[in-house]
Amino acid sequence: MRSHFLYHSSYTPLNHGSFGTYPTSVRDRLRQVQDLVEARPDTFLRYSFPKLLNASREAIADFLGVEIDECVFVPNATTAVNTVFRSLVFERGDVIVHFSTLYGACGKTVQYIKETTHAESACIDLQYPIGDDEVVDRFQKAVQGLKKNGQMPKIAIFDTVSSSPGVRMPWERLVNICEKEGVLSMVDGAHGAGHLEMKLGKIQPDFFATNLHKNQHLIRTSIPTSHGYEPYPKEGQLAFFNPLKGDAPSSFVGLFEFVGTIDVSPYLCVEEALKFREKVCGGEEKIMRYCEDVSNEGGKKVAELLGTEVMNNAEGRLTKCCFTNVKLPLKIGNGKGEIKQGDALAVVLWIGKTMMEEFDAFVAPYYHAGYFWLRYSGQVYLEVEDFVWSAGVLRKLCERVAKGEYLVARARI
């Protein structure tokens, strides 16, 4: 399977979850579209592109189980979150509800909204491993507690699968609570499409954003413009004229349709990516099963070889995705071979960088709840042997950390 991808022969990619990659067939489609754009720029961008974009929207809408006109393309999930949050009007007493595991960039969006509007935020602390029932209970109590305090939980943001730790969240149940409590739900599904079965038409979150480059074998995209924005006309003024409005079925779709001189080719590769997943990989069910299995089995092997453990809860739900989190054999403390609390970030950065520079591989290290962890990403091009190989590398790196080598590297900066 690896032969379908563009990785260097010496590179071991164990972190598909951050930036993803795409197979050669999608690369070929990308180049084809780019050539079509450059052959007749005006013809393509004004007339051909909207029709091709609708075909891509139709394909991905069917994949997600939603109506086509509820589905538009943006560069990534973080852009979508910003689009939603910066489109809302926040009044005094309005509260944004989120978990402590919120993705960092989305956390900055929440902070920005707090600094520029009347909104406040309520953070629900999660220390993993923790059960799904406890997560749901804390969320419901937080929402109801805000209401009793005279505040208005306006919108809640939460993940399908969080980034750090890389664990599946009970997002469907959280959406249900939001609906019952009258709170807008913003689901950050960056690790959603391709990780989990998507039935959005049944679950009905208010807003849902997902990435296609992480687990859909699609390419990364670029930032759109606001060309499609239609301001309300003031009294006595002519309505806003958009010379490139096209035939978008609604203002919502038109807002995201035309992106000017930005490269729009990635959006037109969806059908080719889905074709690859069906014809070469065997379909969505087979892909998800393999990615989850190789991640879980590989993660267990690594934990055994390191003498540690895999992060999971009593229900075994945390690993029901393409991620597995393995504890590293490192301890926080002031004794010999232990790491001071203040050095945790330095250790995480040193492990990641050294693994890349010396071993041409990468696993996502992070620090959570007093321990060091690794987030492994399962993918179709990986085998359990790749995980086993990484365990030997990481054992050596942890031994070097215990000897303080990361301190020497930090001193050179």
N, C-alpha and C positions, 0 to 999 in steps of 0.2 A: 504493500500500500504506500510505503514511503516514496517509492519511485514516481508517484503522481505529483509530488510536491517539490519545491525549489530549494530545500535546505542543502547547505553544504554537507559534504559526506562526513566531516568530522564533528558536526554540531549535534548535540543531544537536546532537543526541544521539549522540556518538561513543564513549560509554562505557557501553554497555548492560551490560557485564560486572559492574559494581559493584552496581547496585540494580535493574536491569531495569525493565520496565513491562508493562502489559497492554492488550489491545484493548478497545474499547467493549463488545463482546459479553460479555467476562468481567466487566467492571465492572457490567453490567446483571444478570448472574447473582449477583454478590456482593450487590448491593442487594436482590435478590429474597430471597436466603437470610436476610439480616439482618432483613428485614420479617417473614419467617416465624418467626424466633426471637422477635421482640418481640410478635408477635400472640398466641402461646401459649408462653411461656418454659418452663414445666415440661413441657408435652407434647412440645415440640420437643427439648429437651436430654435428657430422660429416655428418650424412646421413638423419636422420628423420627431424631434425629441419628445414633445408632449404625448404623442401616440405610443412611443416605445416606453415612456415612463408609466403610462397607464397599464401597459401589459405587465410591467414589473410590479406595480402596486397590486394588480389583480392576483398575481402569483403569490406574493407574500401575504396578502390578505387571506387567501384560501389556506395557506400554511398556518396562520395564526387563528383562523376561525372567526374572522370579523368581516364586516361589510367593507367593500373596497373604498368607499368614500369616507370611512373612518380611519383610513391608513395613508400616511404620507411618509416620505423619506426625509431624514435629517442626518447630519454627519455622524452622530453617535448618541448614546443614551444621555450623556451629560448635557449636550445641547438641548435635547428634548426637555429635560428637567428644568433647565433655565428658561426655555420658551414658555413652559407652563407657569412657573412661579412668577416670572416677570410680566405675565399677562393678567394676573389676578390683582384685585384691589383689596388691600389689607387696611382694616380699620382698627381703632383702639380696642383692645381686648381679644383680637384674633391671635390664635396660637398655631404654630407649625409643630406638629408632633413627629418625632423621629427616634430612632434607636441609636445607641452609642456606636454601633457597627456601621453606621451610614458611611457610604463611600466619601473619601476626603473631599473631592471636588464638589460633590453635592452638599456637603457640610459647609463649604465656603459659600455656596449659593444661598443657603439658609442664613448664614451670617450676614451676607450682603443685603438680603431682604430686610433683616432686622435693623441694619444700619441706615437703610434708606426709606423705610416705611414705619408704620405703627406696630408692625407684627412683633410678636415674641415667639420664643420656641420652648418646647418641653422635650427634654432628652430622657429616654428610658434606657437605663443601664443594662447591658447584657454581658455576662461573664461566662463564656463557653468552657466546657459543655453544659448545655441547659436544655430542658425538655420543651417540646412544642407547646404543650398545655401551659407551661409557666410563661412562655413568651406571649401567648395570646392573653392570658390572665393579666399580665402586667400592662399590656396595651389597653385593654378594656378599662382597667382601673384608672389608668392615666387619663384617658379621654373623659370618663365619667367624673373623675376628681376635678378636672378643669372646669367642667360645667357647673359642678356644685360650688366652685369658687367664683362663679360669675364670669368666667372667661369662655371664649368661643373657639374650640378646636376647629379651625377652618379647613386645614388640609393635613394629611398624614403621608409621609413618604417612607417606603420600606422596600426591601429587595425581594426578588424571587430566590436568588442565591447570593449571599453577601460575598464581598471580596476578601476581607480579612477579619475573621476567619472565612475560608471558602466553604460555607455550609448552606444547606437548603433551609429556607425559612417557610413558616406556615402562612405564606402570603395570601392564599385563597381564603383562609379563615379571617385574616386581618381585613381583607376587602369586605367580607360579609359584615364585620363589626362596623366598619366605616359607613356602610349603607344603612345599617340599623340606627346608628348614632347621628346620621346627618353630616358626616365628615367627608370631604372630598378625598379620594384615594389616588395617590401618585405612586405607581409601582415602577421601581427601577429594575427593569428586567434585563440589565446589561448582560448578565449571565442567565438568560432565559431561553431564547430561541436556540434549539439544538441541544440544550441541557435537559430540558423538561418538555413534557407534552403540553402544548399550548391550546387551551380551549377558552379563549378570551370572550367569545360570544356568550358562553354560559356563565362565566365568573363575573363579567361586567365591571371591571374597575373603571373609575372615571377617566384616568389617564394611565397609559402604559407605554413604556419606552424599552426597546431592546436593541442590542447590537447584532449585526449580521457577520461581522468579521471575526468574532470570537469562536463561535461553534457552528456557524453556517457555511464556512469555507468561502466567504465572500471577502471583498477587498475593503480597505479602509477608505473613508471618503473625506471630502473637503467641506469647508464652511460655506453655507449658503448666504445669499444677500436677502434684503428685506424688500425686494422689488415688488412682491405681490401684496404688500400692505396697502389697505384701502382706508384712509382716514375718513371720519365722519365729516361731510361737507358743512361748513358754517353757513349761516343764513346769508343769502345774497351772493354766495360763491358757487361757481360751477363745480359739479362733481369731479372727483379726481379721475384723470384720464391716464390709463395704462396702455401704451401702444403695443405691449407684448402680452396682453392678458390671455390670449389663446382661448381655448374652449373648455377650460376647467369647469367641472360640474358644480363647484361651490367656491365661495371666497376662501374657505379653509384649505381646500386642495390647491387653489391658485396661489395661496400664500407661500407654499413650499415647492411649487412647480418650476418656476423659472429662476435660475441662479446665475444668470449672466455669464461672465467669463470664467467662472469656476469650473473645474473639470467635473462634468456630470456623468462621465462614463461608468463609474462604479455602480450607480443606481440601475444601470441597464444590464448588469451581469447576474441579476437574481435568478433568472430562468436557467442560465447555464449552471449556476451553483446548485440549484435544486435538481437539475438533470444529473449532475455528477453524483450527488448524494443518493439518488434513486438507482441509476444505472450501474455505477461503479461500486458504491458502498453497500447497496442492498436495501436502501430505504431508511426512514427515520427511526422506526422501532429498533432495527438492527444496529444502527449507529449509536443510539442512546444506550442500548444495552451493553454494547462493547465498550464504549467510553467509560461508563459507570463501573463495569466489571474490571477493566484493566487498571483503572484508578484505585479501586478498592483493594484488589488483589496485590497490585504493586505497592500500595501504601502499607499494607500489612507486612509484606516482605521487608520493606525498609525499616519499619518499627521493630521487627524481630531482630534484624541485623544491628540496629542501633541500641537495642535493649530499652526501647521506650514504648510508646503507645500511639494509637490512632485516636483522633478526637471524634467522639460520638456521644449521643445521649441514650437514655434507656430504651427509647422507641426505635433506635437505629435509623433515625430519619436524617441526620445531618449529612450522611454520605449518599443520600438518594439523589445524586447528581454526578457531574463529571469531575468533581473535586474530592481530594482526600487530604486531610491535614495530619501531619506526623510530628510528634514532639521531638525536639533535639535534645541530646544528652548534655545539656548545659544548665547550670544553676546560678540563680541570683544570690549574692551574699558577699561577705568580706573575707571569706576563708581562701585558702590556697586553691587555685584553679577555678574559683568562682568569679562571677561578673558583677560589678557594682551596678546598682539600679540605674544610675545615670549614664552608664555605658551601653545600655541595651540597644539603642538606635545605631551606635557605632558598630556594634557586633553584627547587627542585621545587614548593614551596608557593606561591611567587610566580607561577609560570607558570600553575598550575591556577586560582588565585584570580583572577588578572587576566584570563584567558581567559573565565571565567564572568562577571565584572563588566562587562567592556568589550565582549565579543563574543557573549555569551549562548550559549556553547558549552562543551563540556568533553571533553578527551582526558586519559587518566590518565598523567601524567608520573611518572617514577621514576629513581632513580640505581642503577646496577648495574655492577660490575666496572670502575670508573673512567670510565664514560660516562653521559651523560644519554639517556634513552629515552622514547618515548611508546608506550603500549599502546592500539591501536585495536581496537574491538569491531565486527565485522560483524553486521548485522541486516537483516531483510527490508524494513525501512522506509528503508534507506540506499541511496545510489547513489554511484558513484565520484566524481561531481562534489562530493559533500559532503566527501570526503577532500581533493580538490584545493583546495577553498576553504579548508580548515583549514591547508593548507601555507602559504598567504600570510599568515595570521594568525600562525602559529608563527615564520615567518621574522622578522616584525616584533618579536615578543616576544623572540626570541633576540638580536636586535640591541640591544634595550633592556637585556637581561641583561648583555651584553658592556660596556655603558656604565655598569653598576653601579646601575641603577634599583632592583633588588631590595634593595640596601643602604639606600637612602633609605626604602623601605617598612618594612624591619625596624627602622630607627631610630625610626620613629613609634610602634612597638608599646610 
